[in-house]
Amino acid sequence: MFIAKVIGTTVSTIKDEKLHGRKLLVLRQSDETGAVSGKPYVAIDTVDAGVGDLVLTASGSSARQTNITKDTPVDAVVMAVIDSLEVNGAVTFRKS
């Protein structure tokens, strides 16, 4: 699992039929404070996340293990919206 920040959305009218009706989010990997790094990537949203949310993602074959993404051609999935993060006894992120 990775921590990522939702930085945008994408729309695709022509896509694999198994992706119809699915929200596609643009993400960037994040550290425990919410600071982003790395290249943007797209993930299927299974939890109704939105722009600005810090989320947990899975990638590769693990991304196809949710009820929504099973047997679907995806490489990344948003599977949780983070409310808070605590590292070494200190809260490093809290959703406002």
C-alpha positions as CSV (number, residue, x, y, z in Angstrom):
1,M,0.0,0.0,0.0
2,F,1.0,3.6,-0.7
3,I,-0.1,6.9,0.7
4,A,-1.1,9.3,-2.1
5,K,-2.8,12.7,-2.5
6,V,-5.6,13.2,-5.0
7,I,-4.6,16.0,-7.2
8,G,-7.3,15.8,-9.9
9,T,-9.7,13.8,-11.9
10,T,-9.8,12.5,-15.5
11,V,-12.6,11.8,-17.9
12,S,-12.5,9.1,-20.6
13,T,-15.5,8.5,-22.8
14,I,-13.9,5.7,-24.8
15,K,-12.6,2.9,-22.5
16,D,-12.8,-0.7,-21.6
17,E,-16.4,-1.7,-20.8
18,K,-15.4,-2.9,-17.3
19,L,-14.3,0.7,-16.5
20,H,-17.7,2.3,-17.5
21,G,-19.2,4.1,-14.5
22,R,-15.9,4.2,-12.6
23,K,-14.4,7.5,-11.3
24,L,-10.7,7.9,-12.3
25,L,-8.5,10.0,-10.0
26,V,-5.1,11.5,-10.7
27,L,-2.8,10.9,-7.7
28,R,0.8,11.6,-6.6
29,Q,2.6,9.6,-4.1
30,S,2.8,11.3,-0.7
31,D,4.8,11.1,2.5
32,E,3.3,10.9,6.0
33,T,2.7,14.6,6.2
34,G,0.9,14.9,2.8
35,A,3.8,16.3,0.9
36,V,3.7,15.0,-2.7
37,S,6.5,13.6,-4.8
38,G,6.9,11.6,-7.9
39,K,5.0,11.4,-11.2
40,P,1.2,11.6,-11.3
41,Y,-0.7,8.4,-12.0
42,V,-4.4,7.4,-12.4
43,A,-6.3,5.1,-10.1
44,I,-9.8,3.7,-10.0
45,D,-11.7,5.2,-7.0
46,T,-13.7,2.7,-4.9
47,V,-14.4,4.9,-1.9
48,D,-15.6,8.3,-3.3
49,A,-12.4,10.2,-2.6
50,G,-12.0,13.7,-3.8
51,V,-9.4,16.3,-4.8
52,G,-7.2,17.1,-1.8
53,D,-7.8,13.9,0.0
54,L,-5.0,11.8,1.3
55,V,-5.7,8.1,0.4
56,L,-4.3,4.6,0.6
57,T,-3.7,2.9,-2.7
58,A,-2.8,-0.5,-4.0
59,S,-1.1,-1.2,-7.3
60,G,-0.3,-4.1,-9.6
61,S,-2.3,-7.3,-9.1
62,S,-3.4,-6.2,-5.7
63,A,-5.4,-3.4,-7.3
64,R,-7.6,-6.0,-8.8
65,Q,-8.6,-7.5,-5.5
66,T,-11.5,-5.2,-4.6
67,N,-15.1,-6.1,-5.4
68,I,-15.2,-3.2,-7.9
69,T,-11.9,-3.9,-9.6
70,K,-12.0,-7.7,-9.8
71,D,-11.1,-8.9,-13.3
72,T,-10.8,-5.3,-14.4
73,P,-7.8,-3.9,-16.4
74,V,-6.5,-1.6,-13.6
75,D,-3.0,-1.1,-12.1
76,A,-3.9,1.2,-9.2
77,V,-6.9,1.5,-6.9
78,V,-7.9,4.0,-4.2
79,M,-9.2,1.8,-1.3
80,A,-9.3,4.2,1.7
81,V,-9.5,7.9,2.5
82,I,-7.1,8.7,5.4
83,D,-8.6,10.6,8.4
84,S,-5.3,10.8,10.3
85,L,-1.8,9.5,10.4
86,E,0.3,8.9,13.5
87,V,4.1,8.2,13.2
88,N,6.3,7.6,16.2
89,G,3.6,8.8,18.6
90,A,3.0,12.1,16.8
91,V,0.1,13.0,14.5
92,T,1.6,13.9,11.2
93,F,-1.6,14.4,9.3
94,R,-5.2,15.1,10.2
95,K,-8.0,15.6,7.7
96,S,-9.6,19.0,8.2
